[in-house]
Amino acid sequence: MSFKSLSEIVEKAKTAKKEFWQIIIKDDMKEQGTSFEVSFEKMKDMYLAMKNADKNYDPALRSASGLSGGDGAKLEEFKKQKNRLLGDFMTEVMEKAVKMGESNACMKRIVAAPTAGSCGIIPAVLLTYEKQCNVSEEKIVQALFVAAGIGEVIAKNACISGAQGGCQAEIGSSSAMAAGALTSLDGGTNDDILNSVALALKSMLGLTCDPVAGLVEVPCIKRNVSGAVNAVVASQMTKAGVKSAIPADEVIDSMGRIGKLIPACLRETGEDGLAATPTGLTIMQKMRQ
């Protein structure tokens, strides 16, 4: 991608009198040497894969480690309870985030968004929005281009790898991508998209990557829920008029610097954090037997 910052994308959109997603798809067409139709269909295929992963969730499946599986079904059942504090939208977001993460752990087909460890956030937010807000599939695909543009800038100016920048780079990046995509769907301006990115990513700065037994299960799957909920909250705060004091591009740069400061033992090595707790070490020993 030719853009060095999110503000550059917004400025180009303003000059061309285009929406954020239109700038991104045009750039993709140029980079891939494809037509609008081909680029759009490829992104649509990604979304259909997300839909199928959600549809094909199997509550009976358990991961090889036995650590994951079945919680998505519990949350689906939880939606029926009348005494829950969360509304229908947020409860379904939680459910879908867990289902996607569990499907990944159980070796089912998912879409890395932007990574397998953070695969539940964007689908949870967008699938729920399509279902509950009755928008067209085409609008969701447009929002995915928004998410892709955000992710590209984060990858260029910081990183999207837990091994390089900690969990903030995976769950944090995905949460920011989802927040921006949701804001674009929910009537936000291009400036609103950037504000949502900033609010979402700020809340994830410093998050370490400490997978128990080195597996993308604990705490990764439940963190997808936190990332998805955080994305919705950031988008809703933007809609309410809440402004981030720090611009999105500066938050991204900050994440990159923070990632370099996180010690290697907290960057996907499974050497410290939750992985080094007595329970975490016991789980690891069982895996080795």
VENPEVEN-V252298 format. One record per backbone hydrogen bond with DSSP energy under -1.0 kcal/mol. CO is the residue of the C=O (numbers start at 0). NH is the residue of the N-H. E is the energy in kcal/mol with one decimal. If there is no record, write none. Layout:
co->[CO | CO]
nh->[NH | NH]
e->[E | E]
This chain:
co->[4 | 5 | 6 | 7 | 8 | 9 | 10 | 11 | 12 | 18 | 19 | 20 | 21 | 22 | 23 | 24 | 25 | 26 | 27 | 28 | 28 | 34 | 35 | 36 | 37 | 38 | 39 | 40 | 41 | 42 | 43 | 44 | 45 | 46 | 47 | 48 | 49 | 50 | 51 | 53 | 57 | 67 | 69 | 70 | 71 | 72 | 73 | 74 | 76 | 77 | 86 | 87 | 88 | 89 | 90 | 91 | 92 | 93 | 94 | 95 | 96 | 97 | 98 | 99 | 100 | 101 | 102 | 103 | 114 | 115 | 119 | 120 | 121 | 122 | 123 | 124 | 125 | 126 | 127 | 128 | 135 | 136 | 137 | 138 | 139 | 140 | 141 | 142 | 143 | 144 | 145 | 146 | 147 | 148 | 149 | 150 | 151 | 152 | 153 | 160 | 161 | 165 | 166 | 166 | 169 | 170 | 171 | 172 | 173 | 174 | 175 | 176 | 177 | 178 | 179 | 180 | 181 | 182 | 188 | 189 | 190 | 191 | 192 | 193 | 194 | 195 | 196 | 197 | 200 | 203 | 206 | 208 | 210 | 211 | 214 | 216 | 217 | 218 | 219 | 221 | 222 | 223 | 224 | 225 | 226 | 227 | 228 | 229 | 230 | 231 | 232 | 233 | 234 | 235 | 236 | 237 | 246 | 247 | 248 | 249 | 250 | 251 | 252 | 253 | 254 | 255 | 257 | 262 | 263 | 264 | 265 | 271 | 272 | 273 | 276 | 277 | 278 | 279 | 280 | 281 | 282 | 283]
nh->[8 | 9 | 10 | 11 | 12 | 13 | 14 | 15 | 17 | 22 | 23 | 24 | 25 | 26 | 27 | 28 | 29 | 30 | 31 | 32 | 33 | 38 | 39 | 40 | 41 | 42 | 43 | 44 | 45 | 46 | 47 | 48 | 49 | 50 | 51 | 52 | 53 | 54 | 55 | 56 | 60 | 62 | 73 | 74 | 75 | 76 | 77 | 78 | 79 | 80 | 90 | 91 | 92 | 93 | 94 | 95 | 96 | 97 | 98 | 99 | 100 | 101 | 102 | 103 | 104 | 105 | 107 | 106 | 112 | 118 | 123 | 124 | 125 | 126 | 127 | 128 | 129 | 130 | 131 | 132 | 139 | 140 | 141 | 142 | 143 | 144 | 145 | 146 | 147 | 148 | 149 | 150 | 151 | 152 | 153 | 154 | 155 | 156 | 157 | 164 | 165 | 168 | 170 | 171 | 173 | 174 | 175 | 176 | 177 | 178 | 179 | 180 | 181 | 182 | 183 | 184 | 185 | 187 | 192 | 193 | 194 | 195 | 196 | 197 | 198 | 199 | 200 | 201 | 203 | 206 | 167 | 267 | 213 | 214 | 216 | 220 | 211 | 222 | 223 | 225 | 226 | 227 | 228 | 229 | 230 | 231 | 232 | 233 | 234 | 235 | 236 | 237 | 238 | 239 | 241 | 240 | 250 | 251 | 252 | 253 | 254 | 255 | 256 | 257 | 258 | 259 | 261 | 265 | 266 | 271 | 208 | 274 | 275 | 276 | 280 | 281 | 282 | 283 | 284 | 285 | 286 | 287]
e->[-1.2 | -2.3 | -2.4 | -2.2 | -2.4 | -2.2 | -2.3 | -2.6 | -2.6 | -1.4 | -1.6 | -2.5 | -1.7 | -1.8 | -2.3 | -2.5 | -1.9 | -2.6 | -2.9 | -1.4 | -1.4 | -2.3 | -2.6 | -2.3 | -2.0 | -1.8 | -2.3 | -2.3 | -1.4 | -2.0 | -2.6 | -2.0 | -1.8 | -2.4 | -2.5 | -2.1 | -2.0 | -2.6 | -2.6 | -1.1 | -1.4 | -2.2 | -1.3 | -2.0 | -1.8 | -2.1 | -2.0 | -1.2 | -1.6 | -1.6 | -2.0 | -2.1 | -2.0 | -2.1 | -2.1 | -2.7 | -2.1 | -2.1 | -2.4 | -2.1 | -2.0 | -2.8 | -2.2 | -2.0 | -2.0 | -1.8 | -3.2 | -1.7 | -1.5 | -1.5 | -1.7 | -2.0 | -2.6 | -2.8 | -1.2 | -1.9 | -2.5 | -2.1 | -2.8 | -2.3 | -1.4 | -2.2 | -2.1 | -1.9 | -1.7 | -1.4 | -1.4 | -2.3 | -2.6 | -2.4 | -2.1 | -2.7 | -2.4 | -1.8 | -2.3 | -2.7 | -1.9 | -2.7 | -2.5 | -3.1 | -1.8 | -1.6 | -1.7 | -1.2 | -2.3 | -2.4 | -2.2 | -2.5 | -2.6 | -2.4 | -2.3 | -2.2 | -2.8 | -2.2 | -1.9 | -1.7 | -2.2 | -2.7 | -1.9 | -1.6 | -1.9 | -2.4 | -2.0 | -2.3 | -2.5 | -2.5 | -2.8 | -2.3 | -1.6 | -1.8 | -2.2 | -2.0 | -1.9 | -1.8 | -2.1 | -2.2 | -3.1 | -1.9 | -1.2 | -1.6 | -2.7 | -2.3 | -2.8 | -2.4 | -1.7 | -1.9 | -2.5 | -2.5 | -2.2 | -2.5 | -2.5 | -2.0 | -2.1 | -1.6 | -2.6 | -1.4 | -1.9 | -2.4 | -2.2 | -2.1 | -2.3 | -1.9 | -1.9 | -2.8 | -2.4 | -1.2 | -1.3 | -2.2 | -1.8 | -1.0 | -2.5 | -1.2 | -1.1 | -1.3 | -2.8 | -1.9 | -2.3 | -2.0 | -2.2 | -2.0 | -1.9 | -1.3]
